[in-house]
Amino acid sequence: MTNNKQIPTQDIVLEIKDLRKSFGDNHVLNGFNLQLHQSENLVIMGKSGSGKSVMIKCLVGLMEADSGSISVMHNDITKLDQRALDILRADIGFLFQGSALYDSMTVRENLEFPLRRHSKRFKDDTNRDAIVIEALENVGLKDAIDLMPAELSGGMQKRVALARALILKPKIMLYDEPTSGLDPITAKEIIMLMQVIQKKYGTSSLIITHDVDCARVISDRMILLIDGIDYATGTFAELSTHKDPKIKAFFKN
Amino acid sequence: MRKIKAQLDLFLIEIGDLTYFTSRFFKETFKRPFEFKELLNQCYSMGNKSLLLVAITGFIIGLVLTLQTRPTLMEFGAVSWMPSMVSISIVREIGPILTALVCAGRIGSGIGAEIGSMRVTEQIDAMEVSGTNPFKFLVVTRVLAVTLTLPLLVIIGDAVALFGSFLVENVKGNVSFVLYFNQVFNSLEFGDIMPATIKSFFFGLAIGLVGCYKGYYCKKGTAGVGKAANSAVVFTSLLLFIIDFIAVFVTDIFFDL
């Protein structure tokens, strides 16, 4: 049930093959596959508990897969040592479902944190300050630079988290439920921001969501994660008019 | 019977996990990069924020101990032994264990709740994704900070307790500051101060390790955070008495109490 265009393999920035992950008797992923291409917005949709977050955590090495291979920019992350993995992670931005801002640090310190970790890229302190301000300007929150995360609304926290995820200018962006917990207007703003940033930096994005509106607006291509496998692949228009009852039911709901 | 066995299994698993966590702490402590800035932040935060609590507790203990003991010593005409008796009991035992218990409540629960909350809100995952080793940044720095600051807090707590004791002696027995503290320092020996200081390091290590362990493996949800903070205090308090017993036993061998 796939609909892959023939794309040269050097354009593939991220590839998952036959990924399997179980928690006891609960088989969450049963041989999941995906390919993310250069500058593409790929949306993974699935119901809550279908294993989307597990998959994305395996992708950045936060969780160990039972079997299968995960290749990020032609590096098999299951075979990398910690040091190599940390270096590779600088090229991956991750927007967490709950923003995951460090609540004991100000917005400025939150954004500086990844810069300090990868100080070889940003040796000059003045440069570092300018990078933080530019990142906040990108998300329209320059004035919030000295606020604590607790002083920000949910939408603002998401924007700051997005600025933090983008601060190292990653080649791949991973979004875990970017619109969850937000009101429809703020959700739209976040989606627009994601589109603007994608255009500006040309990043490849993997977006995990169960928000059909978000998928419709942002996706170049979609994968439906059902029963732990990549059940269907295609554009939003193709999948939303599909005859398969499982896919149909999905879009109906 | 089956329930007791299950509880015992859980307890033993927890001991095993804590042992693994401790060995990882020692391994990561000597690995680069060293997080000096965060270590200093934590030392300041833990030391500074616990100082008042430790001082008040020490002061009250000094007062109460002297007030309670005075009538008995007077009965035997041995009230002049008060500075020696109070100083030895405070420096050897009461000061370290009480300060450690106060810090277990203040620092241990704080660490458990803070790291637990970072776990459930995915802040630890965010740290890892940004290329930082969260174990080094959060656990190693906090455990080292509490290990280094607790002996200092114990010394301050002891000093304040002795001052409290002096105040009672001054009011009730008209004993001067110089006379009281002369007697205190004459009665204290190397064998009183050194073992107490060494065991304070172990108390600090236990508080830091258990607090961090409970927080780091916190179960999802706010209930998990509360449980992590609570069990950090309970488990640490038990561990402190076990360490104290071992410390006294070892001190007895080397210094012939």
Contacts between the chains, C-beta under 8 A, distances in Angstrom:
chain1	res1	chain2	res2	distance
A	57	B	125	7.4
A	60	B	129	5.4
A	61	B	128	8.0
A	62	B	125	5.3
A	62	B	128	6.2
A	62	B	129	6.9
A	82	B	133	7.6
A	86	B	131	4.1
A	86	B	133	8.0
A	87	B	131	7.3
A	89	B	129	5.8
A	89	B	130	7.1
A	89	B	131	4.9
A	90	B	131	5.8
A	92	B	129	7.2
A	94	B	126	7.1
A	94	B	129	4.6
A	96	B	122	4.8
A	96	B	125	6.9
A	96	B	126	5.9
A	97	B	122	7.3
A	98	B	121	5.6
A	98	B	122	5.8
A	100	B	121	6.1
A	100	B	122	4.1
A	100	B	123	5.1
A	100	B	125	6.7
A	100	B	126	4.0
A	101	B	123	7.5
A	101	B	126	7.9
A	102	B	118	7.7
A	102	B	123	5.6
A	102	B	126	7.4
A	102	B	127	7.6
A	103	B	117	7.7
A	103	B	121	7.5
A	103	B	123	7.2
A	104	B	114	7.5
A	113	B	127	7.8
A	113	B	130	6.3
A	113	B	132	7.5
A	114	B	130	4.2
A	114	B	131	7.1
A	117	B	130	5.6
A	117	B	131	4.7
A	117	B	132	5.1
A	118	B	131	6.1
